Amino acid sequence: MDVLEAIMSRRSIRSYTGEPVKDEDLRTILKAGFQAPSAHNFQPREYVVIRDEGLLKRIAAFHKYAKMLPKAGCGIVVCGDRTKQSEMGFLVEDCSASIQNMLLAAHGLGLGDVWCGLYSVDKLTGFMTKVLELPEHIIPIGMVVVGVKDGDKVTVDRYDESKIHINRWLGE
Ligand SMILES: Cc1cc2nc3c(=O)[nH]c(=O)nc-3n(C[C@H](O)[C@H](O)[C@H](O)COP(=O)(O)O)c2cc1C
């Protein structure tokens, strides 16, 4: 799929068939995540791939907006390493860029995906830190849920000229 087509047609998918994601697709998605830009090129990211059914169910039971996780069958938790990037804002942005790359890659492969937020909801980051046994310097930022989608969603055009400001807020 062409990159612009992928960007324009990507939607959050919350309905899955339950078929497993192929290992080679998962690897391609992760590779796309690693390719994302990062401040100073520090690449302060770590990825926890979750495919264990019990763990997927446990997370879905806790995370109010990740109920689709067990049926999708795969979650990739993108974590920031504070020892590599101490500026928290940059750490979040670096992880977010990686998440968006993975969403587009999964979509380009014909899979369904949805970004489930973790940071900065303390109870979610605390829970994920506990269940994934993350060390203190590793902060879970967001989770990419990936699976074989059960149908497509319509494309939406969100382009809005009124939100574009030329040279300064009020324009010319
Ligand atoms: C930071 C962030 C957190 C999100 N968290 C969730 C979530 O926990 N569960 C979920 O189903 N969708 C989540 N989403 C997806 C948004 O709901 C979705 O992107 C938005 O409704 C627009 O729809 P679209 O992705 O289909 O274009 C999140 C998106 C972002 C950027």
The ligand as a MOL file (V3000), in Angstrom:
LIG
                    3D

  0  0  0     0  0            999 V3000
M  V30 BEGIN CTAB
M  V30 COUNTS 31 33 0 0 0
M  V30 BEGIN ATOM
M  V30 1 C -3.0620 8.5840 22.9250 0
M  V30 2 C -4.1950 7.7390 22.4010 0
M  V30 3 C -4.8310 6.8730 23.2410 0
M  V30 4 C -5.8690 6.0640 22.7630 0
M  V30 5 N -6.4190 5.1380 23.5970 0
M  V30 6 C -7.3670 4.3120 23.1210 0
M  V30 7 C -7.8530 3.2570 23.9420 0
M  V30 8 O -7.4390 3.0780 25.0830 0
M  V30 9 N -8.7750 2.4240 23.4040 0
M  V30 10 C -9.2460 2.5780 22.1310 0
M  V30 11 O -10.1090 1.7800 21.7220 0
M  V30 12 N -8.8050 3.5810 21.3280 0
M  V30 13 C -7.8720 4.4240 21.7870 0
M  V30 14 N -7.3400 5.3800 20.9650 0
M  V30 15 C -7.8100 5.4980 19.5680 0
M  V30 16 C -8.7340 6.7040 19.3680 0
M  V30 17 O -9.9510 6.5020 20.0370 0
M  V30 18 C -8.9310 6.8990 17.8500 0
M  V30 19 O -7.6920 7.1340 17.2300 0
M  V30 20 C -9.8690 8.0520 17.5480 0
M  V30 21 O -11.1710 7.7820 18.0080 0
M  V30 22 C -9.9450 8.3640 16.0410 0
M  V30 23 O -10.3920 7.2290 15.3150 0
M  V30 24 P -9.4990 6.5290 14.1870 0
M  V30 25 O -8.2160 6.0380 14.8290 0
M  V30 26 O -10.3500 5.4030 13.6630 0
M  V30 27 O -9.1750 7.5240 13.1210 0
M  V30 28 C -6.3030 6.1810 21.4120 0
M  V30 29 C -5.6510 7.0790 20.5690 0
M  V30 30 C -4.5870 7.8450 21.0450 0
M  V30 31 C -3.8540 8.7620 20.0900 0
M  V30 END ATOM
M  V30 BEGIN BOND
M  V30 1 1 1 2
M  V30 2 1 2 3
M  V30 3 2 2 30
M  V30 4 2 3 4
M  V30 5 1 4 5
M  V30 6 1 4 28
M  V30 7 2 5 6
M  V30 8 1 6 7
M  V30 9 1 6 13
M  V30 10 2 7 8
M  V30 11 1 7 9
M  V30 12 1 9 10
M  V30 13 2 10 11
M  V30 14 1 10 12
M  V30 15 2 12 13
M  V30 16 1 13 14
M  V30 17 1 14 15
M  V30 18 1 14 28
M  V30 19 1 15 16
M  V30 20 1 16 17
M  V30 21 1 16 18
M  V30 22 1 18 19
M  V30 23 1 18 20
M  V30 24 1 20 21
M  V30 25 1 20 22
M  V30 26 1 22 23
M  V30 27 1 23 24
M  V30 28 2 24 25
M  V30 29 1 24 26
M  V30 30 1 24 27
M  V30 31 2 28 29
M  V30 32 1 29 30
M  V30 33 1 30 31
M  V30 END BOND
M  V30 END CTAB
M  END
